[in-house]
Amino acid sequence: MAIRIKTDILAALKEVGYTSYRLRQEKLLGERAIQKLRTGELPSWNELNTICRLLGKQVGDLVEYVPDEE
C-alpha cells in the first residue's frame, strides 16, 4: 500500500499567500513539516488538517492511494 502526495502542497500554499516563512512565523507549520513537504514525505494528520484548512481542500484533493503491484 502506498499513499502519496498528488499535488505540490507548498506551491499551492504559496498561491494563496502562505510562504514557508509565513507558515513558520505564524506557527502554522514547523520547519520539519515544511521540510517533509519539500522532500515528498507525507505530513502528519495534524499537519494535513492545517494544510486542508489553509487551502480549503479535502485530504483526497492532496493525497492519493496507489495500490502495490503484485
N, C-alpha and C positions, 0 to 999 in steps of 0.2 A: 504494500500500500504506500502510495506517495501523495502527499499533499504539497502543492507548490503554489507560489505566488504567480498570478497570471497578469499582473499589471505592475508598472513601475510606481510603487507607492510614494516614494519621495518626490518624483516628478508630479504626481497628482496632487500631493500636499502643496508643493511649490506653486502650482497653478491657482490654488485657492488662497495663496498668501502665507503659507506656513513653511518658511525656510528652515533648514536644520538649526540655524542659530536661534530663530524664534521658538522652535519646539523645545530647545534646551532652556532658554531664558525663561519661558513661561511654565517650565516644568511639566510640559505635556508628554514628552518622551525623553528618556535619558540617553546619554551618549551610547551606551551598549545597545539599546533598541535601534537607534539610528544606524549604528554600525552593522547590526544584523540585517537591516533592510538594504544597506549598500552591498552586502555580500550575498544577498539572496536567501538568507536564512529566514525561517518562519518566526514572526514575532510571537510573544506570549498572548494568551487570550485577553489579558488585561490591556496589553498594547493594541491588539486588534480592536478591542472595544473603543479605545480612544481614537484610533485611526478612522474607524467607521463613523464615529460621532463627528469628527472634524470634516470628513468628506461627504457626509450624508449618504453613505452607501451601506449595503448589506455585506456580510462576510463573504458570501458567494460571489460578489462582484470583484473581490480582491484575490481570493484563493480558489483553487480547484483540486478535485481528486483525480489522480491519474492512476488507473489500475496497473499492477505489476504484470509484466509479460510472463506467461508460463511456458 
